[in-house]
Amino acid sequence: MEQTFIMIKPDGVQRGLVGEIISRFEKKGFTLKGLKLLTVEQSFAEKHYEDLSKKPFFPGLVQYIISGPVVAMIWEGKGVVVTGRKIIGATNPSASEPGTIRGDFAIDVGRNVIHGSDSVESANKEIGLWFPEGPTNWQSSLHPWIYE
Ligand SMILES: Nc1ncnc2c1ncn2[C@@H]1O[C@H](COP(=O)(O)OP(=O)(O)OP(=O)(O)O)[C@@H](O)[C@H]1O
């Protein structure tokens, strides 16, 4: 089944949004397959965001990501990459719809609370980077109540 990488950024952790965010993914019906709270080093943050290394906001973005602990997660479910991005909302919270995480909890693009993989390919890459040990292997007993 499809998996995505979701990270609650340092502002989300500091603001006490961890439970709220996990709850939204759980209530949707997605399954948690990996979870850890960690503070990453600059070189690791630069690797995670390497595709953005030429952007003018890259140094500030890296400083933001290493400024405190983040919650790294693997979520699994049908269409979880695209649906996860919808749950998160548009990158710039000024354009995020109410009801999305960024629409409900963020104002500035540089403090937008959460990251979600933008494709199945980047999800696999990011899961490999953040969870070299791989996902936790378990099957939710809710499966037949969520899928036909
Ligand atoms: N103009 C900007 N100024 C400051 N930070 C920005 C800007 N644009 C993007 N960012 C930061 O860089 C992150 C990655 O940007 P990207 O364009 O990949 O958006 P995204 O895929 O929606 O975000 P993420 O990868 O964090 O889920 C954004 O989430 C935001 O934290």
The ligand as an SDF file (V2000), in Angstrom:
LIG
                    3D

 31 33  0  0  0  0  0  0  0  0999 V2000
    8.9700   31.9010   -0.4440 N   0  0  0  0  0  0  0  0  0  0  0  0
    9.3120   31.1830    0.6120 C   0  0  0  0  0  0  0  0  0  0  0  0
    9.8200   31.7690    1.7190 N   0  0  0  0  0  0  0  0  0  0  0  0
   10.1570   31.0640    2.8080 C   0  0  0  0  0  0  0  0  0  0  0  0
   10.0260   29.7150    2.8920 N   0  0  0  0  0  0  0  0  0  0  0  0
    9.5040   29.0930    1.8350 C   0  0  0  0  0  0  0  0  0  0  0  0
    9.1260   29.7740    0.6450 C   0  0  0  0  0  0  0  0  0  0  0  0
    8.6440   28.8610   -0.2470 N   0  0  0  0  0  0  0  0  0  0  0  0
    8.7300   27.6770    0.3800 C   0  0  0  0  0  0  0  0  0  0  0  0
    9.2450   27.8160    1.6130 N   0  0  0  0  0  0  0  0  0  0  0  0
    9.4920   26.7450    2.6030 C   0  0  0  0  0  0  0  0  0  0  0  0
   10.0740   25.6580    1.9310 O   0  0  0  0  0  0  0  0  0  0  0  0
    9.2480   24.5230    2.1000 C   0  0  0  0  0  0  0  0  0  0  0  0
    9.3650   23.6590    0.8940 C   0  0  0  0  0  0  0  0  0  0  0  0
    8.8630   24.3580   -0.2130 O   0  0  0  0  0  0  0  0  0  0  0  0
    8.1160   23.5860   -1.3890 P   0  0  0  0  0  0  0  0  0  0  0  0
    8.0350   24.5270   -2.5290 O   0  0  0  0  0  0  0  0  0  0  0  0
    8.7490   22.2510   -1.5840 O   0  0  0  0  0  0  0  0  0  0  0  0
    6.6520   23.4700   -0.7750 O   0  0  0  0  0  0  0  0  0  0  0  0
    5.8530   22.2400   -0.1830 P   0  0  0  0  0  0  0  0  0  0  0  0
    6.1980   21.0120   -0.9580 O   0  0  0  0  0  0  0  0  0  0  0  0
    4.4080   22.5890   -0.0460 O   0  0  0  0  0  0  0  0  0  0  0  0
    6.4140   22.1880    1.2840 O   0  0  0  0  0  0  0  0  0  0  0  0
    6.9610   20.9420    2.0520 P   0  0  0  0  0  0  0  0  0  0  0  0
    8.0310   20.3400    1.1440 O   0  0  0  0  0  0  0  0  0  0  0  0
    7.5270   21.5220    3.3360 O   0  0  0  0  0  0  0  0  0  0  0  0
    5.7720   20.0750    2.2500 O   0  0  0  0  0  0  0  0  0  0  0  0
    7.8610   25.0940    2.3770 C   0  0  0  0  0  0  0  0  0  0  0  0
    7.0260   24.2070    3.0680 O   0  0  0  0  0  0  0  0  0  0  0  0
    8.2060   26.2960    3.2240 C   0  0  0  0  0  0  0  0  0  0  0  0
    8.4730   25.9070    4.5800 O   0  0  0  0  0  0  0  0  0  0  0  0
  1  2  1  0
  2  3  1  0
  2  7  2  0
  3  4  2  0
  4  5  1  0
  5  6  2  0
  6  7  1  0
  6 10  1  0
  7  8  1  0
  8  9  2  0
  9 10  1  0
 10 11  1  0
 11 12  1  0
 11 30  1  0
 12 13  1  0
 13 14  1  0
 13 28  1  0
 14 15  1  0
 15 16  1  0
 16 17  2  0
 16 18  1  0
 16 19  1  0
 19 20  1  0
 20 21  2  0
 20 22  1  0
 20 23  1  0
 23 24  1  0
 24 25  2  0
 24 26  1  0
 24 27  1  0
 28 29  1  0
 28 30  1  0
 30 31  1  0
M  END
$$$$
